[in-house]
């Protein structure tokens, strides 16, 4: 470890620089193609960020490479803290694509939270048993199942956003902090509010269609690395030329 002193006017700042080998680098290959997506905590000295694919083992949750969750208490309990009422016997899945960024306190409400609404009362008498389960028609509850919750690729979910059951959020979309998402979100849309409403599309519709066709998030790591400037930039012609 190396400590550097930096003088800024009359003030002094100390910066800690790690001299240890990078754990994600292939020491036999000087060419780096990004972090290993299997690393649980990919940022040294910053354990609040974690790649979720290696942290979540639930059979009803599917998460793509490089998608991360950021939480000051650590990302390891993402499934317990952020995915609520998710019971395997129901059969619904949470599917999250690649390169998504999920901020602290985001919540995904799954179908286990739904109550029957076809009768006069929504109270779940049947789950308490002692005779109250008699006569319950499971089909009335099954009718409330909204299906899988699906996030596309390169989606940014803001702090404390709430996603309701059965929602699909398209590639490249942004969900603002504290939004409550009650309807599907189109690709490359920005939504905000309670209930979340479309603020704007990030790009014109032609550009969005071109970006969806390029689907850079599916590229292998070496190709993605070679074209990072085009991905981080806003030159669609240059990005298409790399396909």
Secondary structure as GFF3:
##gff-version 3
##sequence-region A 1 243
A	DSSP	beta_strand	2	8	.	.	.	ID=ss1
A	DSSP	beta_strand	11	17	.	.	.	ID=ss2
A	DSSP	beta_strand	49	51	.	.	.	ID=ss3
A	DSSP	alpha_helix	52	55	.	.	.	ID=ss4
A	DSSP	beta_strand	61	63	.	.	.	ID=ss5
A	DSSP	beta_strand	68	70	.	.	.	ID=ss6
A	DSSP	alpha_helix	78	82	.	.	.	ID=ss7
A	DSSP	beta_strand	83	84	.	.	.	ID=ss8
A	DSSP	three_ten_helix	88	90	.	.	.	ID=ss9
A	DSSP	beta_strand	94	96	.	.	.	ID=ss10
A	DSSP	beta_strand	101	102	.	.	.	ID=ss11
A	DSSP	beta_strand	107	109	.	.	.	ID=ss12
A	DSSP	three_ten_helix	111	113	.	.	.	ID=ss13
A	DSSP	three_ten_helix	125	128	.	.	.	ID=ss14
A	DSSP	alpha_helix	138	142	.	.	.	ID=ss15
A	DSSP	beta_strand	149	151	.	.	.	ID=ss16
A	DSSP	beta_strand	156	157	.	.	.	ID=ss17
A	DSSP	beta_strand	162	163	.	.	.	ID=ss18
A	DSSP	beta_strand	168	169	.	.	.	ID=ss19
A	DSSP	beta_strand	174	175	.	.	.	ID=ss20
A	DSSP	beta_strand	180	181	.	.	.	ID=ss21
A	DSSP	beta_strand	189	192	.	.	.	ID=ss22
A	DSSP	beta_strand	197	201	.	.	.	ID=ss23
A	DSSP	alpha_helix	205	214	.	.	.	ID=ss24
A	DSSP	three_ten_helix	216	218	.	.	.	ID=ss25
A	DSSP	alpha_helix	221	226	.	.	.	ID=ss26
A	DSSP	alpha_helix	228	232	.	.	.	ID=ss27
A	DSSP	alpha_helix	236	241	.	.	.	ID=ss28
###
